[in-house]
Amino acid sequence: YAGIDPYSYRKMVMRQISLPVGTMQATKEWLVSFTICCNRSVMFDSSHDKQSSDTVLVYGGEEGHQCTFDLDTVVWGDVRIDFYVHSKRPGKARKLLFFCVFNTQFY
């Protein structure tokens, strides 16, 4: 295995991220934010490095529906998406909720 040639990465545009609404989010909305990193460089940050609750997204709704976050960003190579949950109390740090890792070269 010779690795991946960084000059031949396949690029793709991420238009949106959709998450299913479960029982917990249906009863109480969550405040979330996410970052998208390509090859360890931040390409998109939904909260723009701010920790206040007015810059986060609301994740909730009816159970079974999809909650969609719109974005237009190009990703390539090693991609990592980190989702964070925020407390409604001011001054509390965000916590990692989950992450997803993939590579645009492998399909």
Phi, psi and omega in degrees: 000123184262000181091195184247134176282113184294344181271354180243023179301141171277133180256152175213153180261125173269118182271325182198162174236129180242136178234141177286145177270122179261188181298319182294319180283336178288327181276327180213122181294143178257149172261119185230162170214165179211156175234147176240122180244138174241123182051043177071009176253134181289122179258331182209134176226113184292338181256359178054040178062025177251151183252001183283154185287348180277355178251006181260168182259151179264126180243110180176189181136206179277142181299136181093343178279171177257138173254119187247133177247119181278140175200156174226098179218146179270134178235152178201157177068218178285117183244133176230128177246118178254127174254134180240148174250140183247146175278151177282347177280131180293146177089350179279139179285152176286155180238142178293123180270308175195169176219159179227135181234134175205169178233133183288346178281332182259135180216000000 
